[in-house]
Amino acid sequence: MKKYYNFLNQKDLKFKIKKHYNKNQYSKLIKIIDNLKDHTNLPPELLLIYANSLFLNPKSKINDFRKSTALFEKLFYLDNSNLPVLYTLIKVGIRAKEFNLLKKILIEENKKYKDNPKIIEGLSKVEFFLGNLLEAGKYYCELTKIVPEIKDFWLKYLANNHYHGSLSQKEYLDCCKKFDELPKIKSNIPNKISIKKKKIKIGFFSPDFRTHSVSFFLKNILKKFDHDTFEIFAFSNLKNHLYDNFTTEFKKIFTEWIDVSDISDEMFINLSKKHKIDIMFDLAGFTKGNRVNVFRARCAPIQISWLGYCNSLGIKNMDYLIADPFLIHSNEEQNYTEKVVRLPKIWCSFGSFNDPPDIDFQSFEHRKFTYGSLNNFQKISNQTIELWSQIINSTNSNLILKSSINENENLKNNLLEKFKKFNVNQNKIKIFDRAVSQKKHLHYFNKFNISLDTFPYPGVTTSFESVFMGRPVLTMMGDNFNSRCGVSINKNLGLSNLISRNKDDYLKKAINFHDNPDQLMKISKNLRLRALASPLFDVNSLYDELSLVLKKIYNDNLIIS
């Protein structure tokens, strides 16, 4: 007990520590303890206060979270029956990005507490952040069985399927329908429009009115809306502290900005009713920050899914899904509960880049042939790694990737280990850090010859960026909307030769471009001009097509007296 120092006898110091903690004065408390000669041997009571303070302090940074994680780990091993300590260890360990540490602990605890949802949820999050999406999906599936009433677990399970595709589209839709059977709030919003107005009132719901992929596609379309025909309203689920320059621009575009980030679903529906919204776009689907339960109940007479989630939501009250001719085949519509509306050419258009870098072709001749993918690491599925490994091992080439999360060696090392299983020389793989600016991110495309698309979850934003930077994207056909986005992009570019039918075709095409760099260069040289002249960047045409669709949908849903 002498380890705990004489200061423990000084009641006044203990009193100060507890007083600061109770008043949420974490910085003062941390300073007092940090000034002690050896705070690692504090008694458990004060060690817990110190660990919690490091976790809860709004000024804490990654190293503070790591210190807190180490302290909670110590506290847990002092008494591994203390589950509340374990639950906090999960939270702070995720903030600290200590995924491997958490995985090791949680696998052991899962053996003891097989049906503990907090432990299983912790494992699902850890596997997700490590890029093990198939494993994460299995844990989310378990959670839907153990606690089926918790909607969030269903949403994560369903959204997660796009990364590994273990469910067929029909199986996925059946799961969506099971989710939609869960109790939902009541809404008296009708599913038809009873009075024709001079202007159609359109709401756009999103948690991502900021620098985000959805915003890149949405912003310039919104600017085109004819205010003599439409009034457009933002229903923003973005917390105020996340507002940025994009948010400021969006606020100027909308007729009215409505913050729904801190209100109930019932209040959301009432606000939509108060503003007499005719059509509400859902730009989130099952992704983070969604309000899908508002759409399940119905918040507008007409509800449309677009941009933020490229698949069916499988809910009765989502009326329409915006697609194009290449994403959903006519004989597949039974696997989508929404009415599929196909825009004539492409389902989205990018707009433009601010101050983009020049395209560099000169360095091609002075370096080894290099493949690249700047897609989110979570999209790099096990089957993608296996196929990419075959490509690298069959050619004299390198591979460039870009981290989607900085300060996360766990994620990088886990990815490299997967390549190692297929005997890929680690020196052939270069991983860049996440770019601090869009211009630097675009500059990364100059460092390789061709982009390899991920599957079954292809790139969208990165594919638009890649072709703009003169780098063709080799993609693979899928079996649903989400997995065919790359197909639509290349079809609209007139580059069907960069669409693979299957893994063998993908491998054959990738090797052919390596063996025939002149053939690739011929495509690359004019690719930016080709892209800019294509539907990919034709915001005007997309707006014209979308506005016609909206007018038709509005008129089709009018009650004719």
C-alpha positions in Angstrom: 0.0 0.0 0.0 3.0 2.3 0.4 3.0 2.5 -3.4 0.0 4.7 -3.2 2.1 7.5 -1.7 1.6 9.7 1.3 -0.6 12.0 -0.7 -3.5 9.5 -0.1 -3.5 10.6 3.5 -3.9 14.2 2.3 -7.7 14.3 2.2 -7.5 17.7 0.7 -5.8 16.5 -2.5 -8.3 13.6 -2.9 -11.1 16.1 -2.3 -9.7 18.4 -5.0 -9.5 15.6 -7.6 -13.1 14.5 -6.9 -14.4 18.0 -6.9 -12.8 18.8 -10.3 -14.2 15.5 -11.7 -17.7 16.1 -10.4 -17.6 19.6 -12.0 -16.3 18.2 -15.3 -13.1 20.2 -14.9 -11.1 17.5 -16.6 -8.1 19.6 -17.6 -7.4 20.8 -14.0 -7.8 17.2 -12.7 -5.4 15.8 -15.3 -2.8 18.5 -14.5 -2.9 17.6 -10.8 -2.4 13.9 -11.5 0.2 14.4 -14.2 2.3 16.5 -11.7 2.6 13.5 -9.4 5.8 11.5 -9.4 4.2 8.3 -10.5 0.6 8.3 -11.3 0.6 4.8 -12.8 0.3 3.3 -9.3 -2.7 5.3 -8.2 -5.4 3.3 -6.3 -8.1 1.9 -8.6 -10.6 4.5 -7.5 -8.4 7.5 -8.6 -7.0 5.6 -11.6 -10.6 5.3 -12.9 -11.2 9.0 -12.4 -8.0 9.8 -14.2 -8.8 7.4 -17.1 -12.3 8.8 -17.5 -11.1 12.4 -17.4 -8.7 11.7 -20.3 -11.5 10.1 -22.2 -14.2 12.8 -21.5 -12.0 15.9 -21.7 -13.0 17.8 -24.9 -9.4 18.9 -25.3 -8.1 15.4 -25.4 -6.2 14.2 -28.5 -5.2 10.8 -29.9 -2.3 10.3 -27.4 -4.6 11.1 -24.5 -7.1 8.5 -25.7 -4.3 6.0 -26.0 -3.2 6.8 -22.4 -6.8 6.4 -21.3 -7.1 3.1 -23.2 -4.0 1.7 -21.4 -5.4 2.8 -18.0 -8.8 1.1 -18.7 -7.0 -2.0 -19.9 -5.1 -2.1 -16.6 -8.3 -1.5 -14.6 -10.1 -4.3 -16.5 -7.3 -6.8 -15.8 -7.4 -5.9 -12.1 -11.0 -7.1 -12.1 -12.1 -8.7 -15.4 -15.6 -9.2 -14.1 -16.1 -5.4 -14.1 -18.1 -5.2 -17.4 -18.8 -1.4 -17.1 -15.0 -0.9 -17.3 -14.9 -3.1 -20.3 -17.6 -1.2 -22.0 -15.8 2.1 -21.5 -12.6 0.5 -22.7 -14.4 -0.4 -26.0 -15.5 3.3 -26.4 -12.1 4.9 -25.6 -10.1 2.1 -27.5 -12.1 2.9 -30.7 -11.4 6.7 -30.2 -7.7 5.8 -29.7 -7.8 3.5 -32.8 -6.4 0.7 -30.7 -8.3 -1.9 -32.7 -5.9 -4.9 -32.5 -5.8 -4.5 -28.7 -9.6 -4.4 -28.4 -10.0 -7.3 -30.8 -7.8 -9.6 -28.7 -9.6 -8.7 -25.5 -13.1 -8.8 -26.9 -12.6 -12.2 -28.6 -11.8 -13.7 -25.2 -14.7 -11.9 -23.5 -17.1 -13.1 -26.2 -16.3 -16.7 -25.3 -17.4 -16.0 -21.7 -20.4 -13.8 -22.6 -21.6 -15.2 -25.9 -24.8 -13.2 -26.1 -23.6 -9.9 -24.7 -24.7 -7.3 -27.3 -22.2 -4.6 -26.1 -19.2 -7.0 -26.6 -20.5 -8.2 -30.0 -21.1 -4.6 -31.0 -17.6 -3.7 -30.0 -16.2 -6.6 -32.1 -18.3 -5.5 -35.1 -16.9 -1.9 -34.8 -13.4 -3.2 -34.4 -13.6 -5.4 -37.5 -15.2 -2.6 -39.5 -12.4 -0.2 -38.7 -9.8 -2.8 -39.4 -11.3 -3.3 -42.8 -12.6 -6.8 -42.1 -16.1 -6.1 -43.4 -17.2 -9.7 -43.8 -16.4 -10.4 -40.2 -18.1 -7.2 -39.1 -21.2 -8.2 -41.0 -21.3 -11.6 -39.2 -21.3 -9.8 -35.8 -24.0 -7.3 -37.0 -26.1 -10.3 -38.1 -25.7 -11.8 -34.6 -26.9 -8.5 -33.1 -30.1 -8.5 -35.2 -30.9 -11.9 -33.8 -30.0 -11.2 -30.1 -31.6 -7.7 -30.0 -33.9 -7.5 -33.1 -35.7 -4.5 -31.7 -32.6 -2.2 -32.0 -32.9 -0.6 -35.4 -29.4 0.7 -35.6 -28.0 -2.9 -35.7 -30.2 -3.7 -38.7 -29.1 -0.6 -40.5 -25.4 -1.4 -40.0 -25.9 -5.0 -41.0 -27.8 -4.0 -44.2 -25.4 -1.2 -45.3 -22.4 -3.4 -44.5 -23.5 -6.1 -47.0 -22.4 -3.8 -49.9 -18.8 -4.2 -48.9 -18.7 -8.0 -49.2 -21.9 -9.0 -50.9 -22.4 -12.2 -49.0 -26.2 -11.7 -49.4 -27.8 -11.8 -52.9 -30.0 -8.9 -53.8 -33.1 -10.9 -53.1 -31.7 -12.0 -49.6 -30.7 -8.4 -48.9 -34.2 -7.2 -49.8 -35.8 -9.8 -47.6 -33.7 -8.6 -44.7 -34.8 -5.0 -45.4 -38.4 -6.0 -45.3 -37.9 -7.7 -41.9 -36.4 -4.5 -40.7 -39.4 -2.5 -42.0 -41.7 -4.8 -39.9 -40.3 -3.3 -36.7 -42.6 -0.9 -34.9 -42.6 2.6 -36.3 -44.0 6.0 -35.3 -47.3 7.1 -36.6 -47.6 9.7 -39.3 -50.7 11.3 -40.8 -48.9 12.5 -44.0 -50.8 11.2 -47.0 -49.1 9.4 -49.9 -50.8 11.7 -52.5 -51.0 15.4 -53.1 -54.5 16.8 -52.8 -53.9 20.4 -53.9 -51.8 21.5 -56.9 -49.5 24.4 -56.0 -47.8 27.0 -58.2 -44.5 25.8 -57.0 -43.4 22.2 -56.1 -41.9 22.1 -52.6 -38.9 19.8 -52.4 -37.0 18.8 -49.3 -33.5 17.3 -49.3 -32.6 15.4 -46.2 -28.9 14.7 -45.5 -26.4 14.4 -42.7 -23.7 15.4 -45.1 -24.2 19.1 -46.2 -20.4 19.6 -45.8 -17.2 18.5 -47.6 -18.5 15.0 -48.5 -18.9 12.9 -51.6 -22.7 13.4 -51.7 -22.1 17.2 -51.6 -19.8 17.0 -54.7 -22.7 15.6 -56.7 -25.5 17.6 -55.2 -24.3 21.2 -54.9 -24.1 22.2 -58.6 -27.4 20.5 -59.3 -29.2 22.5 -56.6 -27.8 25.7 -58.1 -29.7 24.9 -61.3 -33.2 24.6 -59.7 -35.7 27.0 -61.3 -37.2 29.0 -58.4 -40.2 29.8 -60.5 -41.1 26.1 -60.5 -39.5 24.7 -57.3 -38.8 25.7 -53.7 -36.0 23.7 -52.2 -35.6 23.1 -48.5 -32.6 21.6 -46.6 -33.4 19.2 -43.8 -30.0 19.0 -42.3 -28.9 16.3 -39.8 -25.4 17.7 -39.6 -24.3 18.8 -36.1 -23.3 22.5 -36.0 -19.7 21.9 -35.0 -19.2 20.0 -38.3 -20.3 22.9 -40.5 -17.6 24.0 -43.1 -17.3 26.0 -46.3 -19.6 23.6 -48.2 -22.3 24.1 -45.5 -22.0 27.9 -46.0 -22.5 27.5 -49.7 -25.5 25.1 -49.2 -27.2 27.6 -46.9 -27.2 30.2 -49.7 -28.7 27.8 -52.2 -31.7 26.5 -50.3 -35.0 28.5 -50.0 -34.8 27.6 -46.3 -32.4 25.7 -44.0 -34.0 23.5 -41.4 -31.8 21.9 -38.8 -33.2 18.5 -37.7 -30.0 17.3 -36.0 -31.4 17.5 -32.4 -35.1 16.9 -32.8 -37.3 13.8 -32.6 -38.7 11.9 -35.5 -42.1 13.2 -34.7 -40.9 16.8 -34.8 -39.1 16.2 -38.1 -42.4 14.9 -39.6 -44.3 17.9 -38.2 -41.8 20.4 -39.7 -42.1 18.8 -43.1 -45.9 19.0 -42.8 -45.7 22.6 -41.6 -43.6 23.6 -44.7 -46.0 21.6 -46.9 -43.2 19.6 -48.5 -44.5 17.7 -51.6 -41.4 15.6 -52.3 -38.6 14.6 -49.9 -35.3 13.3 -51.1 -33.5 10.9 -48.8 -29.8 11.3 -49.4 -28.6 9.0 -46.7 -30.3 5.6 -46.9 -28.8 3.3 -44.2 -25.6 5.3 -43.9 -24.3 7.2 -40.8 -26.5 10.1 -39.7 -29.6 8.6 -41.4 -33.2 9.3 -40.3 -34.7 6.3 -42.1 -37.4 5.9 -39.4 -38.8 9.2 -40.5 -39.2 7.9 -44.1 -40.5 4.6 -42.8 -43.3 6.5 -41.1 -43.6 9.0 -44.1 -42.6 12.6 -43.9 -43.8 13.7 -47.3 -46.5 12.6 -49.9 -43.7 11.6 -52.3 -40.4 10.1 -51.0 -37.4 9.5 -53.3 -34.0 7.8 -52.6 -31.0 9.3 -54.4 -27.3 9.8 -54.3 -26.3 8.8 -50.8 -27.3 5.1 -50.9 -27.1 3.2 -54.1 -29.6 0.4 -53.4 -33.2 -0.3 -52.4 -34.1 0.5 -48.8 -36.8 -2.2 -49.0 -39.3 -0.1 -47.0 -42.9 0.3 -48.0 -43.0 4.0 -47.9 -40.0 4.8 -50.1 -41.7 5.5 -53.3 -39.0 6.0 -55.9 -35.4 5.2 -56.5 -33.3 7.3 -59.0 -31.2 5.1 -61.3 -30.1 5.0 -65.0 -30.2 2.4 -67.8 -27.1 0.6 -66.6 -27.7 0.1 -62.9 -30.9 -2.0 -62.6 -32.1 -4.3 -65.4 -35.8 -4.3 -66.1 -36.1 -8.0 -65.1 -34.6 -7.2 -61.7 -37.1 -4.6 -60.5 -38.9 -7.1 -58.3 -35.8 -7.0 -56.0 -36.4 -3.3 -55.4 -39.4 -2.1 -53.4 -39.3 1.4 -54.9 -40.5 2.3 -58.3 -37.2 2.5 -60.4 -36.9 5.9 -62.2 -34.2 5.8 -64.8 -32.6 9.1 -65.9 -31.7 8.7 -69.6 -27.9 8.6 -69.3 -26.5 8.6 -65.8 -27.9 8.8 -62.2 -25.5 11.6 -61.0 -23.2 14.2 -62.3 -20.1 15.6 -60.6 -19.9 19.3 -61.4 -16.4 20.7 -61.3 -13.1 20.9 -59.4 -11.6 24.0 -57.9 -8.0 24.5 -58.9 -7.2 20.9 -60.0 -3.6 19.8 -60.7 -2.3 19.3 -64.2 -2.2 15.7 -65.5 1.3 14.2 -65.6 2.0 11.7 -68.4 5.8 12.3 -68.8 6.8 10.3 -65.8 5.1 7.2 -67.2 8.2 6.4 -69.3 10.6 6.6 -66.4 9.0 4.4 -63.8 7.7 0.8 -63.3 4.1 0.2 -64.4 1.9 1.1 -61.4 -1.7 0.2 -60.6 -3.6 2.4 -58.1 -6.7 2.6 -56.0 -7.6 5.6 -53.9 -10.8 4.0 -52.7 -11.7 3.8 -49.0 -9.8 0.9 -47.4 -13.1 -0.6 -46.2 -14.0 -1.2 -49.9 -11.0 -3.4 -50.4 -12.7 -6.7 -49.9 -11.0 -10.1 -49.4 -11.9 -11.1 -53.0 -10.5 -7.8 -54.3 -7.2 -8.4 -52.5 -7.0 -11.9 -53.8 -7.5 -10.7 -57.4 -5.1 -7.7 -57.1 -2.5 -10.1 -55.6 -2.8 -12.2 -58.8 -2.3 -9.1 -60.9 0.8 -7.9 -59.0 2.3 -11.4 -58.9 1.7 -11.9 -62.7 3.3 -8.6 -63.7 6.4 -6.4 -63.1 4.3 -3.8 -61.4 3.6 -1.8 -58.2 0.4 -0.9 -56.4 -0.5 2.5 -54.8 -3.2 2.8 -52.2 -4.3 5.7 -50.0 -5.3 5.5 -46.4 -8.8 6.7 -45.6 -7.9 7.2 -41.9 -4.7 8.8 -40.7 -2.9 7.7 -37.6 -4.1 4.2 -38.0 -1.3 1.8 -38.4 -3.6 -1.1 -37.3 -5.7 -0.6 -40.5 -2.6 -0.4 -42.8 -0.9 -3.4 -41.3 -4.0 -5.5 -41.4 -4.4 -4.7 -45.1 -0.8 -5.5 -45.8 -1.1 -8.8 -43.9 -3.9 -9.8 -46.3 -1.7 -9.3 -49.3 1.1 -11.2 -47.6 -1.1 -14.3 -47.5 -1.0 -14.3 -51.3 2.8 -13.9 -51.3 2.8 -10.4 -52.5 6.2 -8.6 -52.1 5.4 -5.9 -49.6 7.9 -3.5 -51.3 5.5 -3.5 -54.3 2.8 -1.8 -52.3 2.9 1.9 -51.4 0.4 3.4 -49.1 -0.1 7.2 -49.0 -1.5 9.1 -46.1 -4.9 10.7 -46.3 -4.6 13.9 -48.3 -5.1 17.2 -46.5 -6.7 18.9 -49.5 -8.6 17.9 -52.6 -5.8 19.1 -54.8 -3.2 16.9 -53.1 -5.6 14.0 -53.3 -6.1 14.5 -57.0 -2.3 14.7 -57.4 -2.0 11.1 -56.2 -3.5 10.0 -59.5 -0.4 11.2 -61.3 1.6 8.5 -59.5 0.1 5.5 -61.3 -1.0 4.4 -64.7 -4.5 3.0 -64.2 -7.1 2.7 -61.4 -8.2 -0.7 -60.3 -11.8 -0.6 -59.0 -12.9 -2.4 -55.9 -15.7 -4.9 -55.8 -18.4 -5.7 -55.0 -18.4 -2.1 -53.7 -16.9 0.0 -56.5 -15.7 3.6 -56.3 -18.0 6.5 -57.3 -16.4 9.8 -56.4 -12.9 8.3 -56.8 -13.8 7.0 -60.3 -15.0 10.4 -61.4 -11.8 11.9 -60.0 -9.7 9.3 -61.7 -11.0 9.8 -65.2 -10.8 13.6 -64.7 -7.1 13.0 -63.9 -6.6 10.9 -67.1 -6.5 7.6 -65.3 -9.0 5.0 -66.7 -10.8 2.8 -64.2 -10.9 -1.0 -64.7 -14.2 -2.1 -63.1 -16.2 -5.3 -62.8 -19.9 -5.9 -63.4 -22.0 -6.6 -60.4 -25.5 -7.9 -59.8 -27.3 -4.8 -58.3 -27.4 -1.0 -58.3 -24.5 -0.5 -55.9 -22.1 -3.0 -57.6 -22.8 -1.5 -61.1 -21.9 2.1 -60.5 -18.5 1.6 -62.2 -20.3 0.0 -65.2 -22.5 3.1 -65.6 -19.5 5.4 -65.3 -17.5 3.6 -68.0 -20.6 3.1 -70.3 -21.2 6.9 -70.2 -17.6 7.4 -71.2 -17.8 5.0 -74.1 -15.2 2.7 -72.4 -16.9 -0.7 -72.4 -13.4 -2.3 -72.8 -12.7 -1.2 -69.2 -15.7 -3.2 -67.9 -14.9 -6.8 -66.8 -17.5 -9.5 -66.9 -16.0 -11.5 -64.1 -12.7 -12.0 -62.1 -11.0 -13.9 -65.0 -11.8 -11.1 -67.4 -10.7 -8.4 -64.9 -7.3 -10.3 -64.5 -6.9 -10.6 -68.2 -7.6 -6.9 -68.9 -5.4 -5.7 -66.1 -2.4 -7.7 -67.4 -3.1 -6.7 -71.0 -2.9 -3.0 -70.0 0.4 -3.7 -68.2 1.7 -5.5 -71.3 0.4 -2.8 -73.7 1.1 0.5 -72.1 0.8 2.4 -75.4 -2.8 1.1 -75.7 -3.5 2.5 -72.2 -1.8 5.8 -73.0 -4.0 6.3 -76.0 -7.0 6.2 -73.8 -5.5 8.3 -71.0 -4.2 11.1 -73.2 -7.7 12.4 -74.0 -9.6 11.1 -71.0 -10.1 14.4 -69.2 -11.6 16.0 -72.3 -13.7 12.9 -73.0 -15.0 12.9 -69.3 -15.8 16.7 -69.3 -17.8 16.2 -72.6 -19.6 13.2 -71.2 -22.7 12.9 -69.0 -20.4 12.5 -66.0 -19.8 16.2 -65.8 -22.9 17.5 -67.6 -24.8 19.1 -64.8 -27.1 21.1 -67.1 -28.4 18.0 -68.8 -28.8 16.1 -65.6 -30.8 18.9 -64.1 -33.0 19.1 -67.1 -33.7 15.4 -67.0 -34.2 15.3 -63.2 -36.6 18.3 -63.3 -38.7 16.7 -65.9 -38.9 13.5 -63.8 -39.9 15.5 -60.7 -42.7 17.3 -62.5 -44.0 14.0 -63.9 -43.8 12.3 -60.5 -45.6 15.3 -58.9 -48.4 15.2 -61.5 -48.7 11.4 -61.3 -49.3 11.7 -57.6 -51.9 14.4 -57.7 -55.4 13.4 -56.6 -57.7 14.3 -59.5 -61.0 15.5 -58.2 
